[in-house]
Amino acid sequence: MIVSYTLVRVRPRRDREVYRAIKTLPEVKEVTLTYGEYDLLVKVESNSLEELDDFVFNKLRRIEGVEATSTLIEVKPPGLEEED
């Protein structure tokens, strides 16, 4: 399972509409409205990098009002869990 976080920049006055559209996508686990350079933070779960690519390029970026995205993929280095 690949967990990623996509930052989404939205056109002015479209944030709520885009938020609602993103929430309906099955890959999306959480959506958070934010202040700053990006307007939304989207937590995504996918089974492969190919699925993640498909989600970003063919679903997320095609939503009317989405201007830009930046995706971060979660990494769990070996041994890090043991330090918690």
C-alpha positions as CSV (number, residue, x, y, z in Angstrom):
1,M,0.0,0.0,0.0
2,I,1.3,3.4,-1.0
3,V,0.3,6.3,1.2
4,S,0.8,9.8,-0.2
5,Y,-0.2,13.4,0.5
6,T,-1.0,15.7,-2.3
7,L,-1.0,19.5,-1.9
8,V,-3.6,21.1,-4.2
9,R,-3.7,24.7,-5.3
10,V,-7.3,25.8,-6.3
11,R,-8.5,28.8,-8.3
12,P,-10.0,31.6,-6.1
13,R,-13.5,30.9,-4.8
14,R,-13.5,27.3,-5.9
15,D,-12.1,25.7,-2.8
16,R,-15.4,24.3,-1.4
17,E,-16.5,22.9,-4.8
18,V,-13.1,21.2,-5.4
19,Y,-13.1,19.9,-1.8
20,R,-16.4,18.2,-2.3
21,A,-15.3,16.7,-5.7
22,I,-12.1,15.3,-4.2
23,K,-13.9,13.8,-1.2
24,T,-15.9,11.5,-3.6
25,L,-12.9,9.8,-5.1
26,P,-12.4,6.3,-3.7
27,E,-8.6,6.7,-3.3
28,V,-9.0,9.7,-1.0
29,K,-8.9,8.9,2.7
30,E,-8.8,12.5,4.1
31,V,-9.1,16.1,2.7
32,T,-8.1,19.1,4.7
33,L,-8.6,22.8,3.8
34,T,-5.4,24.8,4.5
35,Y,-4.1,28.3,4.4
36,G,-0.9,29.2,2.5
37,E,0.5,28.4,-0.9
38,Y,-1.8,25.3,-1.2
39,D,-5.5,25.2,-0.4
40,L,-6.0,21.5,0.3
41,L,-4.1,18.6,1.7
42,V,-5.3,15.2,0.3
43,K,-4.3,11.9,1.9
44,V,-4.4,9.1,-0.7
45,E,-4.0,5.4,-0.6
46,S,-3.1,3.4,-3.7
47,N,-1.8,-0.1,-4.5
48,S,1.0,1.0,-6.8
49,L,2.9,4.0,-8.2
50,E,1.0,3.4,-11.5
51,E,-2.4,3.7,-9.6
52,L,-1.1,6.9,-7.9
53,D,-0.1,8.4,-11.2
54,D,-3.5,7.6,-12.6
55,F,-5.2,9.2,-9.7
56,V,-3.1,12.4,-9.9
57,F,-3.0,12.9,-13.6
58,N,-6.4,11.4,-14.7
59,K,-8.7,12.2,-11.8
60,L,-7.4,14.9,-9.4
61,R,-5.9,17.3,-12.0
62,R,-9.0,17.0,-14.2
63,I,-11.2,18.5,-11.5
64,E,-12.4,21.9,-12.6
65,G,-10.7,24.5,-10.4
66,V,-7.5,22.6,-9.6
67,E,-4.6,24.7,-10.7
68,A,-1.5,22.8,-9.4
69,T,-0.6,19.8,-7.3
70,S,2.5,18.5,-5.5
71,T,2.6,14.9,-4.2
72,L,4.6,13.6,-1.3
73,I,5.0,9.8,-0.9
74,E,5.1,8.5,2.7
75,V,8.3,6.6,3.5
76,K,8.9,4.3,6.5
77,P,12.6,3.7,6.9
78,P,13.6,0.4,8.5
79,G,14.0,0.7,12.2
80,L,12.1,4.0,12.5
81,E,9.1,2.4,14.1
82,E,11.3,1.0,16.9
83,E,12.3,4.4,18.0
84,D,8.7,5.5,18.8
